[in-house]
Amino acid sequence: MSALTSPRSLLKNVAENFNQISIFKRSSTRRSTVIVYQKTKSGRDEEPEKPPLRKAASAAFKSIIPETKKFITEQKDIWTRSPMIECEHGNYEVLCRFNKQSEVDKWIVSTDSDNKGGKSTAEFTFSKNKTGWFHGNICKEVPKDGLTKYAGWANITTKTPKVDHL
C-alpha cells in the first residue's frame, strides 16, 4: 500500500471487487478491523475458517483458570468458616439461637420416609418457651423393596446459600 492511498479509497476498491464488507471495532483494541467475504459461484457467502484446535483449546483453558480460582477460594472459605470445635470443661460457644420463628424456618428436616425408604417422621418447630424443638419417631423397620438395607434416620440441616462458581 502506498503512502498516498487513503483507507477510504482502498475500501472503495475492495467494495467494487467483493459483494459484502463487514466493518467492526473490537473493544480490546483501538483499531477497526475489516472483514471481507467473497461470494462463491453459488451465491453464498464463504464462511470464515474455524480457528485451529490449539487456539480453541487455549481460549477454553484461559476461561477455566479464573473459574477454578474462584472455586478454590470458595472451598477455603467453607473450611475456615466452620472449624472443628474444641471442647474443654466450662467453655461453650453459641452457634445458633432459636428465639424467633424465622430462625427455626432456616432449617431443613429430612427423614428416611422422604426418600420412600422407611417410615420415620420428624419435625423442627418453635416451642411455647421460645426454643427450637426437634421431635419425631424413628422406625427401624426396613422396607421390603430389595434395595434398602438400613432404615431409621432423621436429619436436620441448615439451608445453604447457593454458590455460583461456574
C-alpha positions in Angstrom: 0.0 0.0 0.0 1.5 3.3 -1.0 1.6 6.3 1.4 -0.8 8.3 -0.9 -3.6 5.7 -0.8 -6.2 6.6 1.8 -8.2 3.9 3.7 -11.5 5.1 2.1 -10.2 4.7 -1.4 -8.9 1.3 -0.5 -12.3 0.3 0.8 -14.0 1.5 -2.4 -11.6 -0.6 -4.5 -12.4 -3.6 -2.3 -16.1 -3.0 -2.4 -16.1 -3.0 -6.2 -14.4 -6.4 -6.3 -16.4 -8.1 -3.5 -20.1 -8.3 -2.7 -20.0 -7.9 1.1 -17.8 -5.9 3.6 -18.2 -6.1 7.3 -16.5 -3.4 9.5 -16.5 -3.7 13.2 -14.5 -2.3 16.1 -13.1 -4.6 18.7 -13.5 -3.4 22.3 -10.0 -4.5 23.3 -8.2 -2.6 20.5 -8.5 0.9 19.1 -8.1 -0.2 15.5 -11.0 -1.0 13.3 -11.0 -4.4 11.6 -12.3 -5.0 8.1 -13.5 -8.5 7.2 -14.2 -9.2 3.5 -16.3 -12.1 2.4 -16.3 -13.1 -1.2 -19.4 -14.7 -2.6 -19.0 -18.1 -4.2 -20.4 -19.0 -7.6 -23.5 -20.5 -6.0 -24.2 -17.1 -4.4 -23.5 -18.0 -0.8 -21.0 -16.2 1.3 -17.9 -18.0 2.2 -17.7 -18.8 5.8 -14.6 -17.8 7.6 -12.4 -20.6 8.6 -12.8 -22.0 12.1 -9.9 -21.3 14.5 -7.4 -24.2 14.9 -8.0 -26.6 17.7 -5.0 -25.3 19.5 -6.4 -21.8 19.7 -9.8 -23.0 20.7 -8.3 -25.1 23.5 -6.1 -22.3 24.7 -9.2 -20.0 24.9 -11.1 -22.6 26.8 -8.1 -23.1 29.2 -7.9 -19.3 29.8 -11.6 -19.2 30.9 -11.2 -22.3 33.1 -8.3 -20.8 35.2 -10.3 -17.9 36.8 -13.3 -20.1 37.5 -11.1 -22.7 39.2 -9.5 -20.0 41.3 -13.0 -18.9 42.4 -13.9 -22.4 43.3 -10.8 -22.9 45.4 -11.3 -19.7 47.3 -14.9 -20.7 48.0 -13.8 -24.1 49.3 -11.2 -22.4 51.5 -13.9 -20.1 52.9 -16.1 -23.0 53.8 -13.3 -24.7 55.7 -12.3 -21.5 57.6 -15.9 -20.6 58.5 -16.6 -24.0 60.0 -13.6 -25.0 62.0 -13.7 -28.1 64.3 -14.8 -27.0 67.8 -12.5 -27.9 70.6 -14.5 -28.7 73.8 -13.0 -28.0 77.2 -14.7 -28.1 80.5 -16.6 -24.9 81.2 -16.2 -23.5 77.7 -19.0 -23.2 75.3 -19.7 -21.5 72.0 -23.2 -20.4 70.9 -23.7 -21.5 67.3 -27.5 -20.9 66.9 -30.2 -19.3 68.9 -33.8 -20.1 68.2 -35.5 -17.0 69.7 -37.8 -16.4 66.7 -39.9 -18.5 64.3 -37.8 -17.1 61.4 -34.7 -18.7 62.9 -36.4 -22.1 63.1 -37.6 -21.7 59.5 -34.0 -21.6 58.3 -33.5 -25.3 59.0 -34.5 -28.3 56.9 -35.7 -31.6 58.4 -35.3 -34.9 56.4 -36.1 -38.5 57.2 -35.9 -41.8 55.5 -39.6 -41.6 54.6 -38.8 -38.6 52.4 -36.9 -40.9 50.1 -39.5 -43.7 50.3 -37.0 -45.8 52.3 -38.7 -46.0 55.7 -41.4 -44.9 58.0 -39.6 -42.4 60.2 -41.1 -38.9 60.9 -39.5 -35.8 62.3 -40.3 -32.1 62.8 -38.5 -29.0 63.9 -40.9 -26.5 65.5 -40.9 -23.3 67.5 -42.0 -24.2 71.1 -44.0 -22.1 73.6 -41.0 -21.3 75.7 -39.2 -19.7 72.7 -36.8 -22.5 71.8 -36.4 -24.9 68.8 -37.9 -28.3 69.3 -36.7 -31.2 67.1 -39.0 -34.2 67.7 -40.4 -37.3 65.9 -40.4 -41.1 65.6 -37.7 -43.3 64.3 -38.9 -46.6 62.8 -36.1 -49.1 62.1 -38.3 -51.4 60.0 -36.6 -52.0 56.7 -38.9 -51.8 53.7 -39.2 -55.0 51.6 -38.2 -53.5 48.3 -34.9 -55.4 48.0 -32.9 -52.2 47.6 -32.9 -50.6 51.0 -30.7 -52.3 53.7 -31.0 -49.8 56.5 -33.8 -47.6 57.8 -34.5 -45.4 60.7 -32.9 -42.0 60.5 -33.8 -38.3 60.8 -31.6 -35.3 59.9 -31.7 -31.5 60.5 -29.5 -29.2 58.4 -29.4 -25.5 57.6 -30.4 -24.1 54.2 -27.1 -23.4 52.5 -26.8 -20.5 50.2 -26.3 -21.4 46.6 -22.8 -20.5 45.4 -22.2 -19.7 41.7 -18.7 -20.8 40.9 -19.2 -21.8 37.3 
